[in-house]
């Protein structure tokens, strides 16, 4: 995982409320804001990466980025990036860490309307923000976080899998391939202690992240299943449906 250099202490930009069109694989370099931010991909898919890992959000999800969080964005597919800047007095979600939230039809329309309309300071604009904040407070958090390892032995294993999520070797073989210098039992313990999940859980999360990226750029479902390490398209569809509540074909 990339480690971010902290920006200069005086570089404290405001989080603007606006809409930007990003081409696929275009990124916004590491930066941070004085304000909280909601980032929503009205089309395509968006990822946010920090030292703590990566969060991904297709069009059914949005990203919450607390004030002061050093992060970078990356788009997958032609992405309409809708950003909402929120002063720190507005904290509809936990202010200590990024999160992914579910976006239903009402919240989607609120995000689109609030980012497209000019900020004229009118009472109607303030009412729109109040409703938007209400919906954000009750939107379910989604488990779309891929945590980044801090232990160098674990980082070596994760790097092998990040290079090829379809690699089906066991933990001992992956550790040897990455030069981790630790055995299977030690690495298994590190996954739980450092990342808060088991090795199979982390690998599945990595594969789902990669699957979302590939789907966003139009890769066929069968090809995604193969490139991400599932034995068949049906096995991939089953895991994807349980994780996201719908089939991967929804993203094509």
C-alpha positions as CSV (number, residue, x, y, z in Angstrom):
1,X,0.0,0.0,0.0
2,X,1.2,3.5,-0.8
3,X,2.3,5.6,2.2
4,X,1.4,9.3,1.9
5,X,3.7,12.2,2.6
6,X,1.8,14.6,4.9
7,X,1.2,17.8,2.9
8,X,2.7,21.1,4.2
9,X,0.9,22.2,7.4
10,X,-0.2,25.4,5.7
11,X,-1.8,23.6,2.8
12,X,-5.3,23.3,4.2
13,X,-7.7,23.8,1.3
14,X,-11.4,23.9,1.7
15,X,-13.5,21.0,0.4
16,X,-15.6,22.4,-2.4
17,X,-19.1,21.4,-3.4
18,X,-18.9,20.7,-7.1
19,X,-19.0,18.2,-9.9
20,X,-16.0,17.0,-11.8
21,X,-15.7,14.6,-14.8
22,X,-12.8,12.2,-14.4
23,X,-11.6,9.8,-17.1
24,X,-10.9,6.2,-16.2
25,X,-7.8,5.6,-14.0
26,X,-7.4,9.4,-13.5
27,X,-6.5,10.2,-9.9
28,X,-6.4,13.2,-7.6
29,X,-3.1,13.2,-5.7
30,X,-2.8,13.0,-2.0
31,X,-4.3,16.0,-0.2
32,X,-6.5,16.9,2.7
33,X,-9.2,19.4,3.6
34,X,-10.2,21.7,6.4
35,X,-13.7,20.4,6.0
36,X,-15.4,17.0,5.9
37,X,-16.3,15.7,2.4
38,X,-18.8,13.4,0.8
39,X,-17.6,12.0,-2.5
40,X,-20.1,10.3,-4.8
41,X,-19.6,8.8,-8.2
42,X,-22.8,9.5,-10.2
43,X,-21.4,7.3,-12.9
44,X,-18.3,5.0,-12.9
45,X,-16.6,4.1,-9.7
46,X,-14.4,5.9,-7.2
47,X,-11.8,4.8,-4.7
48,X,-10.2,6.6,-1.8
49,X,-6.9,5.5,-0.4
50,X,-5.2,6.6,2.9
51,X,-2.5,5.1,5.0
52,X,-5.1,2.9,6.6
53,X,-6.2,1.3,3.4
54,X,-8.6,1.7,0.5
55,X,-12.4,2.3,0.3
56,X,-14.3,1.8,-3.0
57,X,-17.7,3.2,-4.0
58,X,-19.7,2.3,-7.1
59,X,-22.8,4.3,-7.9
60,X,-24.8,2.7,-5.1
61,X,-22.3,3.9,-2.5
62,X,-20.7,7.2,-1.4
63,X,-17.5,7.9,0.5
64,X,-17.2,9.9,3.7
65,X,-13.8,11.6,4.2
66,X,-13.4,13.3,7.6
67,X,-11.6,16.7,7.8
68,X,-7.8,16.4,7.9
69,X,-7.6,12.9,6.4
70,X,-4.8,12.7,3.9
71,X,-6.3,10.8,0.9
72,X,-6.2,10.4,-2.8
73,X,-9.0,9.7,-5.3
74,X,-9.0,7.4,-8.3
75,X,-11.7,6.9,-10.9
76,X,-12.6,3.7,-12.7
77,X,-14.7,4.2,-15.9
78,X,-15.8,7.7,-16.9
79,X,-16.7,9.1,-13.5
80,X,-18.9,12.0,-12.6
81,X,-17.4,13.0,-9.2
82,X,-20.0,14.8,-7.0
83,X,-18.3,16.3,-4.0
84,X,-20.0,17.9,-1.0
85,X,-17.9,20.0,1.4
86,X,-19.2,20.1,5.0
87,X,-17.9,22.4,7.7
88,X,-16.6,20.5,10.7
89,X,-19.7,21.6,12.7
90,X,-21.6,19.2,10.5
91,X,-20.5,15.6,11.2
92,X,-23.3,13.3,10.1
93,X,-20.8,10.3,10.3
94,X,-17.9,9.3,12.5
95,X,-15.3,12.1,12.3
96,X,-12.3,9.8,13.0
97,X,-12.1,7.6,9.9
98,X,-13.4,7.3,6.3
99,X,-16.4,5.2,5.6
100,X,-18.6,3.9,2.7
101,X,-22.3,4.5,3.0
102,X,-25.3,3.1,1.1
103,X,-26.9,5.5,-1.4
104,X,-30.6,4.8,-2.1
105,X,-32.7,6.7,-4.6
106,X,-33.5,9.6,-2.4
107,X,-30.0,10.2,-1.2
108,X,-28.7,9.9,-4.8
109,X,-31.1,12.7,-5.9
110,X,-30.2,14.9,-3.0
111,X,-26.4,14.5,-3.7
112,X,-27.0,15.2,-7.4
113,X,-29.2,18.3,-6.8
114,X,-27.0,19.8,-4.0
115,X,-23.8,19.5,-6.1
116,X,-25.3,20.7,-9.4
117,X,-27.2,23.8,-8.0
118,X,-25.3,27.0,-7.2
119,X,-24.7,27.9,-3.6
120,X,-26.8,31.1,-3.5
121,X,-27.2,31.0,0.3
122,X,-31.0,30.9,-0.1
123,X,-33.4,29.3,2.5
124,X,-34.2,26.7,-0.1
125,X,-30.5,25.8,-0.3
126,X,-30.2,25.5,3.5
127,X,-33.3,23.3,3.6
128,X,-31.8,21.0,0.9
129,X,-28.6,20.7,3.0
130,X,-30.7,19.9,6.1
131,X,-32.5,17.0,4.4
132,X,-29.2,15.8,2.9
133,X,-27.6,15.7,6.4
134,X,-30.6,13.9,7.8
135,X,-30.3,11.2,5.1
136,X,-26.6,10.8,5.6
137,X,-27.1,10.2,9.4
138,X,-29.4,7.3,8.8
139,X,-27.6,5.7,5.8
140,X,-26.1,2.3,6.6
141,X,-22.3,2.0,6.6
142,X,-20.9,-0.6,4.2
143,X,-18.0,-3.0,4.7
144,X,-16.0,-1.9,1.6
145,X,-12.7,-1.1,3.4
146,X,-9.6,-3.0,2.4
147,X,-7.2,-2.3,5.3
148,X,-3.5,-1.8,4.7
149,X,-0.9,-3.8,6.6
150,X,1.6,-2.1,8.9
151,X,3.7,-5.1,9.6
152,X,6.4,-5.5,6.9
153,X,6.0,-9.3,6.9
154,X,2.3,-9.0,6.2
155,X,2.9,-6.2,3.7
156,X,5.1,-8.6,1.7
157,X,2.3,-11.2,1.4
158,X,-0.4,-8.6,0.6
159,X,1.8,-7.1,-2.2
160,X,2.0,-10.5,-3.9
161,X,-1.8,-10.7,-3.9
162,X,-2.3,-7.1,-4.9
163,X,-0.2,-7.8,-8.0
164,X,-2.3,-10.9,-8.8
165,X,-5.6,-11.3,-6.9
166,X,-6.2,-14.6,-8.7
167,X,-3.2,-16.1,-7.1
168,X,-4.7,-19.1,-5.3
169,X,-1.7,-20.3,-3.3
170,X,-1.9,-20.7,0.4
171,X,-0.5,-18.4,3.1
172,X,2.8,-20.4,3.5
173,X,3.5,-20.3,-0.2
174,X,2.6,-16.6,-0.6
175,X,4.8,-15.8,2.4
176,X,7.7,-17.6,0.8
177,X,7.1,-15.9,-2.6
178,X,7.0,-12.5,-1.0
179,X,10.1,-13.1,1.2
180,X,8.1,-12.4,4.3
181,X,10.4,-14.4,6.5
182,X,7.5,-15.7,8.6
183,X,5.6,-19.0,8.7
184,X,1.9,-19.7,8.1
185,X,0.9,-19.6,11.8
186,X,2.7,-16.2,12.3
187,X,1.2,-14.7,9.2
188,X,-2.3,-16.0,10.1
189,X,-2.0,-14.4,13.5
190,X,-0.8,-11.1,11.9
191,X,-3.8,-10.9,9.6
192,X,-6.1,-10.9,12.7
193,X,-4.0,-8.6,14.8
194,X,-2.9,-6.1,12.1
195,X,-5.9,-6.1,9.8
196,X,-8.8,-7.2,11.9
197,X,-9.8,-10.1,9.6
198,X,-8.6,-13.5,8.6
199,X,-6.5,-14.2,5.6
200,X,-9.4,-15.6,3.5
201,X,-11.6,-12.6,4.4
202,X,-8.9,-10.1,3.4
203,X,-8.2,-12.0,0.1
204,X,-12.0,-12.0,-0.7
205,X,-12.2,-8.3,0.1
206,X,-9.2,-7.6,-2.2
207,X,-10.8,-9.6,-5.0
208,X,-14.1,-7.8,-4.6
209,X,-12.3,-4.4,-4.8
210,X,-10.6,-5.5,-8.0
211,X,-13.8,-6.9,-9.4
212,X,-15.5,-3.5,-8.9
213,X,-12.7,-1.8,-10.7
214,X,-12.8,-4.2,-13.7
215,X,-16.6,-4.0,-13.9
216,X,-16.5,-0.2,-13.9
217,X,-14.4,-0.2,-17.1
218,X,-16.7,-2.7,-18.9
219,X,-14.9,-6.0,-18.3
220,X,-17.3,-9.0,-18.9
221,X,-18.4,-10.8,-15.8
222,X,-16.8,-14.1,-16.8
223,X,-13.5,-12.4,-17.4
224,X,-13.7,-10.6,-14.1
225,X,-14.4,-13.9,-12.3
226,X,-11.3,-15.5,-13.9
227,X,-9.0,-12.5,-13.4
228,X,-10.0,-12.2,-9.7
229,X,-9.6,-15.8,-8.8
230,X,-13.0,-17.3,-8.7
231,X,-13.4,-20.9,-10.0
232,X,-16.5,-19.9,-12.1
233,X,-18.7,-17.0,-13.0
234,X,-21.5,-18.5,-10.9
235,X,-19.2,-18.6,-7.8
236,X,-18.2,-15.0,-8.4
237,X,-21.8,-13.9,-8.8
238,X,-22.8,-15.6,-5.6
239,X,-20.1,-13.9,-3.5
240,X,-20.7,-10.6,-5.2
241,X,-24.5,-10.8,-4.5
242,X,-23.9,-11.6,-0.9
243,X,-21.5,-8.7,-0.5
244,X,-23.5,-6.0,-2.4
245,X,-27.1,-7.2,-2.6
246,X,-27.2,-7.4,-6.4
247,X,-25.4,-9.1,-9.3
248,X,-22.3,-7.8,-10.9
249,X,-24.1,-7.4,-14.2
250,X,-25.8,-4.3,-12.6
251,X,-22.4,-2.5,-13.0
252,X,-22.1,-3.1,-16.7
